[in-house]
Amino acid sequence: MKLGIVGLPNVGKSTLFNALTGNAAESANYPFCTIDPNVGVVTVPDERLDWLTELYQPKKHTPAVIEFVDIAGLVKGASHGAGLGNKFLENIRRTDAIVHVVRCFDDENIIHVVEDAAVSAPVDPVGDIETIDLELIMADLELTQRRAEKAKKAGKGGDKSARHEAELFEALAAHLDAGKPARSFDCSTDDRALLDASDLLSTKPVIYACNLDEDSFAAGGNAYYKAVEELAQKEGSQVLPVCAKFEAEMVGLEPEDRAMFMEELGMTEGGLARLIRCSYSLLGLISFLTCGPDECRAWTIRRGTRAPKAAGKIHSDIERGFIRAEIVAFDDLKRCGSMAAAKEKGLVRAEGKEYVMQDGDVTYFRFNV
């Protein structure tokens, strides 16, 4: 999974990226300090996998991973090449979802850039969101109009699918032209699949990471945060309160010191763990687990995936020659203490091709090719 961290200049996105990944992406009080995307790969914490590793003592312990990309800041007019717009748009196209860092704090020492890098604009998180959304929408509008025109020409020869495609993209173009993102366009499941495969930017699911000052974070938010929360609720996006300064201060602390620091702030978990949970929820992802003396591993799949497709995550041959999946729920396995005990109690099930995988399934696939 690849998440693109975006935002207007100086909203704290590179500071947050550094804190989440432990990387040293440059962070400074001027726009465009992140000219090329910085990439950090982090492991997904999973206590279930840790328990299996303790049980099996395997040669390899392989957690799931998430790739974060800190994408260069943009300004108004990016869709027409302003600032680093072309780089921004191309880099965001390659991500699965957007983590949109929004400034929700006042600080006269940090300029707030929207259009002119020399002018500090008033803090307005909803306006900032609209600025970036509009750039994505404008880029999509151009692509959509070209796609509609191409399909229209193809449909003149009597191709019904091309005619339908032309109608779909013409309707989407009107939707975009009204300033609405493609993710809010109402269409059938099949049409949605076509749009999702069309390299559109505004179809990307979004998590709004509201960067709060220390006092507002401790208080559970402020007026800026509440405004973003209302917007996210209307469009079905996720919203996550963060304090990039706190997260940065925790980098490099020993686990005991980190735990004490978080306790003083009333935090039960850090920003990375909360962001990962948000990401999995937003994208409809779950994990199944495989275990043995060679390797204990977590595999990420979409919710609703059937057993053979899940097997294909491991190897295409296992999917092709799928016979059955031998599965025990992690909680049942942990209560029993071992796979042998789980089998004795009849908790290890044989599931066929129609079985829909569940989060935490501990799985062994039988196959023959």
NORGILIN-V639605 format. One line per field, one symbol per residue. psi: psi as a letter, one per 30 degrees, with the letter a starting at -180 (. if undefined). A space follows every 10 residues. Layout:
# NORGILIN-V639605
psi: ???
This chain:
# NORGILIN-V639605
psi: kkkkjlllkg fgeeeeeeee fglhkkklhl lgfjekkkkk klkjkjfeee eeeeefhlek jjlllkkkjj kklllkgefg gkbheeeeee effglelkjj kkkhlkjffj kjkeejffkj lkkieeeeee eeeeeeeeee eeeeeeeeee eeeeffggje eeeeeeeefe eeeeeefggk lffgkkllee eeeeefgggk egfklkkjjj jlleeeeefg aaeeeeeeee eeeeggllkj kljeeeeeff kfkleeeeee eeeefgkfll eeeeeeeeee eefhklklkk llfekkkkkk lkkfkleeee efeekeeeee gkelkjkkke eeeeeeflee eeeeggfjlj kaffkkklkg kjkkkklk.
